[in-house]
């Protein structure tokens, strides 16, 4: 990003991570995910988070975090709490996509015009 296109440091940021979860690993994965969200809630600027199951790919889950600013998000991202939590990730979960957005525009950029809107 060039300085003229870089988001303002006080712009809210949403991060979505898509993970593939093999059959039979859902409970372990969701328990770990909920622990991570509970940790993130303790950090300044955390606005919310959660997980969604893909409506089209049953073994894909989307984990979403939202922070008030890039600074707040980076503080969480580089924290020892997050590092310790991430090291305990279920070995069966595989990251497939990570997206960092500053507005709602990116949520719809990659969808073909004829595709239905997801139910979630």
Secondary structure, DSSP 8 states (H G I E B T S, - for coil): --TTTS--TTS-EEEEEEEEE-TT-HHHHHHHHHHHHHHHTTSTTEEEEEEEE-SS-TTEEEEEEEESSHHHHHHHHT-HHHHHHHHT--TTEEEEEEEEESSGGGGGTTS-TTS-----
